[in-house]
Amino acid sequence: MFKTQSTSKPRLKNDTLGNDALQRLYALYESSLDLGQFKMVCEDTVRFGAGKQARKDEIIVSIRLATKREVALKKTQDFILAGMGLGV
């Protein structure tokens, strides 16, 4: 399971994702993409984000193992929000 951050300070100086990425993610979640297609979108979103590669690889593996779109959404959403400093 992921650890939460101890402060609300953004983890990244220059967040490469943000509100636009969240809105896109939610719109694609509401669309008719199947689980495989949605997981690919989630993986690409994490890859595009800033941060340590080892951590991104852990998140991508957990997305690949997801059996529901909700799980892939949560993992990706938490990655984006953590980069924004919102403590998830």
NORURWO-V140355 format. One record per run of one state. SS is the DSSP state (2 for helix, 1 for strand, 0 for the rest). FROM is the first residue (numbers start at 0). LEN is the number of residues. Records with the same first field share a line. If there is no record, write none. Layout:
SS=FROM-LEN + FROM-LEN
This chain:
0=0-18 + 30-4 + 48-4 + 64-4 + 83-5
2=18-12 + 34-14 + 52-12 + 68-15
